[in-house]
Amino acid sequence: MAYPPLLKNRTTDQYRAFYESTYCRGPITTFDGIKVRFRKRDFNHCFFESVQKQDDTFSPKRSERVLWIKAALQDQNAELRVGWNNREKKPAPDRRVAIAGHDYVVVIRLTGEKEAQFVTAFIADQDGLEKIRTNPRWT
């Protein structure tokens, strides 16, 4: 699947407005029929990186891929894995991770039958991908 071009040279406010108008007005349906809802407050977690404290530095590299979230959710060729519960340090069957392209990751949390909440999206390095791939495949 071809992914959309990067959305470059925008301000933080412009990326935020784009995210809200594209994702927060209604659900995005995955290739297998899961309706994923997005919250405005998740913008910072998705498009900021932690440098000194959690989510403190805006990331143009993440933000340029704002259109890739929808593309990854709708990509039937994305590699799907069970997510991770960081508090309990074990796989979380209510979380689904999609690895799209070769390093773009989108995480959703299932909230009901064919319903989910967007958690985050990011570009994973090789170590991160290896960790994700230690979890079972999503079935």
C-alpha positions as a Markdown table, in Angstrom:
| # | Residue | x | y | z |
|---|---|---|---|---|
| 1 | Met | 0.0 | 0.0 | 0.0 |
| 2 | Ala | 1.3 | 3.4 | -0.9 |
| 3 | Tyr | 1.3 | 5.9 | 2.0 |
| 4 | Pro | 0.3 | 9.5 | 1.7 |
| 5 | Pro | 3.1 | 12.1 | 1.2 |
| 6 | Leu | 4.5 | 13.7 | 4.3 |
| 7 | Leu | 2.7 | 16.9 | 5.5 |
| 8 | Lys | 5.6 | 19.3 | 5.9 |
| 9 | Asn | 6.4 | 22.8 | 7.1 |
| 10 | Arg | 3.4 | 23.3 | 9.4 |
| 11 | Thr | 3.3 | 25.0 | 12.8 |
| 12 | Thr | 2.3 | 23.0 | 15.9 |
| 13 | Asp | -1.1 | 24.7 | 15.9 |
| 14 | Gln | -1.6 | 23.8 | 12.2 |
| 15 | Tyr | -0.8 | 20.2 | 12.8 |
| 16 | Arg | -3.1 | 20.2 | 15.9 |
| 17 | Ala | -6.0 | 21.7 | 13.8 |
| 18 | Phe | -5.4 | 19.2 | 11.0 |
| 19 | Tyr | -5.3 | 16.2 | 13.5 |
| 20 | Glu | -8.5 | 17.4 | 15.1 |
| 21 | Ser | -10.4 | 18.0 | 11.9 |
| 22 | Thr | -9.2 | 14.7 | 10.3 |
| 23 | Tyr | -9.5 | 12.4 | 13.2 |
| 24 | Cys | -11.5 | 13.8 | 16.1 |
| 25 | Arg | -14.8 | 14.4 | 14.3 |
| 26 | Gly | -15.7 | 10.8 | 13.8 |
| 27 | Pro | -14.3 | 7.3 | 13.9 |
| 28 | Ile | -11.8 | 5.9 | 11.3 |
| 29 | Thr | -12.7 | 2.4 | 10.4 |
| 30 | Thr | -9.8 | -0.1 | 10.1 |
| 31 | Phe | -9.5 | -2.6 | 7.2 |
| 32 | Asp | -11.2 | -5.2 | 9.3 |
| 33 | Gly | -14.1 | -3.1 | 10.5 |
| 34 | Ile | -12.9 | -1.7 | 13.9 |
| 35 | Lys | -14.1 | 1.8 | 14.5 |
| 36 | Val | -11.3 | 3.8 | 16.1 |
| 37 | Arg | -12.1 | 7.0 | 17.9 |
| 38 | Phe | -9.6 | 9.8 | 18.5 |
| 39 | Arg | -9.5 | 12.3 | 21.4 |
| 40 | Lys | -8.1 | 15.8 | 21.1 |
| 41 | Arg | -6.0 | 15.3 | 24.2 |
| 42 | Asp | -4.0 | 12.5 | 22.5 |
| 43 | Phe | -2.3 | 15.0 | 20.1 |
| 44 | Asn | 0.5 | 15.7 | 22.5 |
| 45 | His | 1.3 | 12.1 | 23.3 |
| 46 | Cys | 1.4 | 11.3 | 19.6 |
| 47 | Phe | 3.2 | 14.3 | 18.2 |
| 48 | Phe | 5.6 | 15.2 | 21.0 |
| 49 | Glu | 8.6 | 13.4 | 22.2 |
| 50 | Ser | 10.1 | 13.1 | 25.7 |
| 51 | Val | 13.4 | 14.9 | 26.0 |
| 52 | Gln | 13.5 | 16.1 | 29.7 |
| 53 | Lys | 10.0 | 15.1 | 30.8 |
| 54 | Gln | 7.1 | 13.3 | 29.2 |
| 55 | Asp | 5.9 | 14.7 | 25.9 |
| 56 | Asp | 7.8 | 18.0 | 26.2 |
| 57 | Thr | 9.2 | 18.6 | 22.7 |
| 58 | Phe | 7.2 | 18.9 | 19.5 |
| 59 | Ser | 8.3 | 16.4 | 16.9 |
| 60 | Pro | 8.2 | 17.5 | 13.2 |
| 61 | Lys | 9.3 | 14.0 | 12.2 |
| 62 | Arg | 6.2 | 12.4 | 13.9 |
| 63 | Ser | 3.9 | 15.3 | 12.8 |
| 64 | Glu | 4.8 | 15.0 | 9.1 |
| 65 | Arg | 3.3 | 11.5 | 9.2 |
| 66 | Val | -0.1 | 12.6 | 10.5 |
| 67 | Leu | -1.8 | 11.2 | 7.4 |
| 68 | Trp | -0.1 | 7.8 | 8.0 |
| 69 | Ile | -2.2 | 7.0 | 11.0 |
| 70 | Lys | -5.4 | 6.5 | 8.9 |
| 71 | Ala | -3.4 | 4.7 | 6.2 |
| 72 | Ala | -1.8 | 2.3 | 8.7 |
| 73 | Leu | -5.2 | 1.5 | 10.3 |
| 74 | Gln | -6.6 | 0.8 | 6.9 |
| 75 | Asp | -3.6 | -1.2 | 5.5 |
| 76 | Gln | -4.5 | -4.8 | 5.3 |
| 77 | Asn | -0.9 | -5.7 | 4.8 |
| 78 | Ala | 0.3 | -4.0 | 8.1 |
| 79 | Glu | 1.9 | -6.4 | 10.5 |
| 80 | Leu | -0.4 | -6.8 | 13.5 |
| 81 | Arg | 0.8 | -7.6 | 17.0 |
| 82 | Val | -0.8 | -7.8 | 20.5 |
| 83 | Gly | 0.1 | -4.7 | 22.4 |
| 84 | Trp | 1.9 | -4.3 | 25.7 |
| 85 | Asn | 0.7 | -3.4 | 29.2 |
| 86 | Asn | 3.6 | -1.4 | 30.6 |
| 87 | Arg | 2.2 | -1.4 | 34.2 |
| 88 | Glu | 1.8 | -5.2 | 34.4 |
| 89 | Lys | 4.8 | -5.9 | 32.1 |
| 90 | Lys | 2.9 | -8.4 | 29.9 |
| 91 | Pro | 1.1 | -8.6 | 26.6 |
| 92 | Ala | -2.2 | -6.8 | 26.6 |
| 93 | Pro | -4.9 | -8.5 | 24.5 |
| 94 | Asp | -7.0 | -5.3 | 24.4 |
| 95 | Arg | -4.2 | -3.4 | 22.5 |
| 96 | Arg | -3.4 | -3.9 | 18.9 |
| 97 | Val | -0.2 | -2.7 | 17.3 |
| 98 | Ala | 0.0 | -2.2 | 13.6 |
| 99 | Ile | 3.5 | -2.0 | 12.0 |
| 100 | Ala | 3.1 | -0.3 | 8.7 |
| 101 | Gly | 5.8 | 0.3 | 6.1 |
| 102 | His | 8.9 | -0.9 | 7.8 |
| 103 | Asp | 8.9 | 1.2 | 11.0 |
| 104 | Tyr | 5.7 | 3.2 | 11.5 |
| 105 | Val | 3.7 | 2.0 | 14.5 |
| 106 | Val | 0.0 | 2.7 | 15.4 |
| 107 | Val | -1.4 | 1.5 | 18.7 |
| 108 | Ile | -5.1 | 1.2 | 19.5 |
| 109 | Arg | -7.0 | -0.1 | 22.6 |
| 110 | Leu | -10.1 | -2.1 | 22.1 |
| 111 | Thr | -13.0 | -0.7 | 24.1 |
| 112 | Gly | -15.9 | -3.0 | 22.8 |
| 113 | Glu | -17.0 | -5.2 | 20.0 |
| 114 | Lys | -15.4 | -3.7 | 16.9 |
| 115 | Glu | -14.6 | -0.4 | 18.7 |
| 116 | Ala | -11.3 | 1.1 | 19.8 |
| 117 | Gln | -9.6 | 4.2 | 21.1 |
| 118 | Phe | -6.4 | 5.5 | 19.4 |
| 119 | Val | -3.5 | 5.4 | 21.8 |
| 120 | Thr | -0.5 | 6.7 | 19.8 |
| 121 | Ala | 1.6 | 6.5 | 16.7 |
| 122 | Phe | 5.4 | 6.8 | 16.2 |
| 123 | Ile | 8.4 | 5.8 | 14.2 |
| 124 | Ala | 10.1 | 2.9 | 15.8 |
| 125 | Asp | 13.8 | 2.2 | 15.8 |
| 126 | Gln | 15.1 | -1.4 | 15.3 |
| 127 | Asp | 15.3 | -2.1 | 19.0 |
| 128 | Gly | 11.7 | -1.0 | 19.4 |
| 129 | Leu | 10.5 | -3.1 | 16.5 |
| 130 | Glu | 12.3 | -6.1 | 17.9 |
| 131 | Lys | 10.5 | -5.7 | 21.3 |
| 132 | Ile | 7.1 | -5.3 | 19.6 |
| 133 | Arg | 7.7 | -8.4 | 17.6 |
| 134 | Thr | 8.3 | -10.5 | 20.7 |
| 135 | Asn | 4.5 | -10.2 | 21.4 |
| 136 | Pro | 2.1 | -12.6 | 19.7 |
| 137 | Arg | 0.6 | -11.9 | 16.3 |
| 138 | Trp | -2.8 | -10.4 | 16.5 |
| 139 | Thr | -5.5 | -12.9 | 15.4 |
